[in-house]
């Protein structure tokens, strides 16, 4: 791979991690020059990375030039949670097998209830694996993309108690193969977050 391509991929991967991980609060204008200096590169690969992230729905391009992290209202966050739940329920309805591709029990049993990063990662993994079992591959792709947009919020879900037990409950019913029980557990997961949207929006305005 040419040096320019290596640099471009490095900048893209690093900037994507920062955006998905909630380093920049919603509405933040991204300073391409400052980011280029941080990565020790020219501005060109930064702008290329930003355009790629626009295509993924993770940042927005200003009409007059420049880029920013999308703003997120209470209604917008509710929509993301509801959309995430709806796609998961579709995936369950159309899954080709009652089991999922990996056993999540070891990962979930090892979770520290105080480690919010690990809980966010496990949440992402569990729901992706659940959607991956659908006969329609678009379900997993959609859950992955919505998961990226929800990841920064998941890092701030400390206002929600017993998150580890909640994930274990989802896994337990998933492993049982009972479709109706899985749908109920997923709805319970999203319902708890929908009730706390105002508090989560407030947390999102604060840097990690």
C-alpha positions as CSV (number, residue, x, y, z in Angstrom):
1,X,0.0,0.0,0.0
2,X,1.3,3.4,-0.9
3,X,2.4,5.7,1.9
4,X,-0.4,8.2,1.1
5,X,-3.0,5.4,1.3
6,X,-1.5,4.2,4.7
7,X,-1.8,7.7,6.0
8,X,-5.3,8.1,4.7
9,X,-6.4,4.9,6.4
10,X,-4.7,5.8,9.7
11,X,-6.4,9.2,9.8
12,X,-9.8,7.7,8.9
13,X,-9.6,5.0,11.5
14,X,-8.4,7.4,14.2
15,X,-11.0,10.0,13.5
16,X,-13.7,7.5,13.2
17,X,-12.8,6.1,16.7
18,X,-12.9,9.6,18.1
19,X,-16.3,10.4,16.5
20,X,-18.0,7.1,17.4
21,X,-16.5,7.1,20.9
22,X,-18.1,10.5,21.7
23,X,-14.9,12.6,21.9
24,X,-16.8,15.5,20.3
25,X,-20.2,16.4,21.7
26,X,-23.1,16.7,19.3
27,X,-23.0,20.0,17.3
28,X,-19.2,20.3,17.6
29,X,-17.6,21.9,14.5
30,X,-14.6,19.9,13.5
31,X,-11.4,21.8,12.8
32,X,-9.7,20.0,10.0
33,X,-6.4,21.9,10.5
34,X,-6.3,21.0,14.2
35,X,-7.0,17.4,13.5
36,X,-4.3,17.3,10.8
37,X,-1.8,18.6,13.3
38,X,-2.9,16.0,15.8
39,X,-2.3,13.2,13.4
40,X,0.9,14.8,12.0
41,X,-0.3,15.0,8.5
42,X,-1.6,17.4,5.8
43,X,-5.2,18.5,5.7
44,X,-6.0,16.4,2.6
45,X,-6.3,13.0,4.3
46,X,-8.3,14.6,7.1
47,X,-10.8,16.0,4.6
48,X,-11.0,12.6,2.8
49,X,-11.7,10.9,6.1
50,X,-14.4,13.5,6.9
51,X,-16.1,12.9,3.6
52,X,-16.1,9.1,4.3
53,X,-17.7,9.7,7.7
54,X,-20.3,11.9,6.1
55,X,-21.2,9.0,3.9
56,X,-21.6,6.8,7.0
57,X,-23.9,9.3,8.6
58,X,-21.4,10.0,11.5
59,X,-20.7,13.6,10.7
60,X,-22.4,16.3,8.6
61,X,-21.0,18.6,5.9
62,X,-21.9,22.3,6.2
63,X,-23.4,23.8,3.0
64,X,-20.8,26.6,3.1
65,X,-18.0,24.2,3.8
66,X,-16.7,22.5,6.9
67,X,-17.9,19.6,9.0
68,X,-19.6,19.0,12.3
69,X,-20.9,16.3,14.6
70,X,-24.7,16.0,14.1
71,X,-26.8,17.6,16.7
72,X,-29.0,15.1,18.6
73,X,-32.4,16.2,20.1
74,X,-34.5,14.1,22.5
75,X,-36.8,13.1,19.6
76,X,-33.7,12.2,17.5
77,X,-32.3,9.9,20.2
78,X,-35.8,8.3,20.7
79,X,-35.9,7.7,17.0
80,X,-32.5,5.9,17.1
81,X,-33.5,3.7,20.0
82,X,-36.9,2.8,18.4
83,X,-35.3,2.2,15.0
84,X,-32.6,0.0,16.6
85,X,-35.3,-2.1,18.3
86,X,-37.5,-2.4,15.2
87,X,-34.6,-3.7,13.1
88,X,-33.6,-6.2,15.8
89,X,-37.2,-7.5,16.0
90,X,-37.2,-7.9,12.2
91,X,-33.9,-9.8,12.4
92,X,-35.3,-12.1,15.0
93,X,-38.4,-12.7,12.9
94,X,-36.3,-13.7,9.9
95,X,-33.4,-15.5,11.6
96,X,-32.3,-18.7,10.0
97,X,-31.4,-20.4,13.2
98,X,-32.4,-20.0,16.9
99,X,-28.8,-19.7,17.9
100,X,-26.2,-17.0,17.2
101,X,-22.7,-17.3,15.8
102,X,-20.8,-17.1,19.1
103,X,-21.4,-17.9,22.7
104,X,-21.7,-14.5,24.5
105,X,-21.9,-15.9,28.0
106,X,-18.2,-15.8,28.7
107,X,-18.0,-12.2,27.6
108,X,-21.0,-11.1,29.6
109,X,-20.0,-13.0,32.8
110,X,-16.6,-11.3,32.8
111,X,-18.1,-7.8,32.6
112,X,-17.3,-5.3,35.3
113,X,-20.5,-3.3,36.1
114,X,-18.3,-0.2,36.5
115,X,-16.5,-0.5,33.2
116,X,-18.8,1.4,30.9
117,X,-16.5,1.0,27.8
118,X,-16.6,-2.8,28.1
119,X,-20.4,-2.8,28.6
120,X,-20.8,-0.6,25.5
121,X,-18.6,-2.9,23.5
122,X,-20.5,-6.0,24.7
123,X,-23.8,-4.4,23.9
124,X,-22.6,-3.7,20.4
125,X,-21.4,-7.2,19.9
126,X,-24.5,-8.9,21.3
127,X,-26.9,-7.0,19.2
128,X,-24.8,-7.3,16.0
129,X,-24.5,-11.1,16.5
130,X,-28.2,-11.4,17.1
131,X,-29.0,-9.4,13.9
132,X,-26.3,-11.4,12.0
133,X,-28.5,-14.5,12.3
134,X,-31.2,-13.0,10.1
135,X,-31.6,-14.4,6.5
136,X,-31.6,-10.7,5.4
137,X,-28.0,-9.5,5.6
138,X,-29.2,-5.9,5.6
139,X,-30.4,-6.3,9.2
140,X,-26.9,-6.8,10.5
141,X,-25.5,-4.0,8.4
142,X,-28.2,-1.6,9.7
143,X,-27.7,-2.7,13.4
144,X,-23.9,-2.1,13.0
145,X,-24.5,1.4,11.6
146,X,-27.1,2.4,14.2
147,X,-24.8,0.9,16.8
148,X,-22.1,3.3,15.7
149,X,-24.5,6.2,16.1
150,X,-25.6,5.0,19.6
151,X,-22.2,4.1,20.9
152,X,-21.4,7.5,22.5
153,X,-24.8,7.4,24.2
154,X,-24.1,3.9,25.5
155,X,-20.9,5.2,27.1
156,X,-23.1,7.6,29.1
157,X,-25.8,5.1,30.2
158,X,-24.6,5.0,33.7
159,X,-27.9,6.5,34.7
160,X,-29.4,3.1,33.9
161,X,-28.9,0.5,36.6
162,X,-28.1,-3.2,36.2
163,X,-26.9,-2.9,32.6
164,X,-24.8,-6.1,32.9
165,X,-27.7,-8.1,34.2
166,X,-29.9,-6.6,31.5
167,X,-27.5,-7.9,28.8
168,X,-27.3,-11.3,30.4
169,X,-31.1,-11.5,30.4
170,X,-31.2,-10.7,26.7
171,X,-28.5,-13.4,26.0
172,X,-30.3,-16.0,28.2
173,X,-33.6,-15.7,26.2
174,X,-31.7,-15.5,22.9
175,X,-29.9,-18.8,23.8
176,X,-33.2,-20.4,24.7
177,X,-34.4,-19.8,21.1
178,X,-37.8,-18.5,22.2
179,X,-38.6,-15.8,19.7
180,X,-41.3,-14.1,21.7
181,X,-39.1,-14.0,24.8
182,X,-36.3,-12.4,22.8
183,X,-38.6,-9.7,21.4
184,X,-39.9,-9.0,24.9
185,X,-36.4,-8.7,26.4
186,X,-35.3,-6.4,23.6
187,X,-38.3,-4.2,24.0
188,X,-37.6,-4.0,27.8
189,X,-34.0,-2.9,27.0
190,X,-35.1,-0.1,24.7
191,X,-38.1,1.0,26.9
192,X,-35.7,1.6,29.9
193,X,-33.6,3.9,27.7
194,X,-36.6,5.7,26.1
195,X,-37.7,6.7,29.6
196,X,-34.2,8.3,30.3
197,X,-33.7,10.2,27.1
198,X,-33.7,13.7,28.6
199,X,-31.0,12.6,31.1
200,X,-29.0,10.9,28.3
201,X,-29.1,14.0,26.1
202,X,-27.8,16.1,29.0
203,X,-24.9,13.6,29.5
204,X,-24.1,13.8,25.8
205,X,-23.4,17.5,26.0
206,X,-20.6,16.8,28.4
207,X,-17.2,15.7,27.1
208,X,-16.1,12.3,28.3
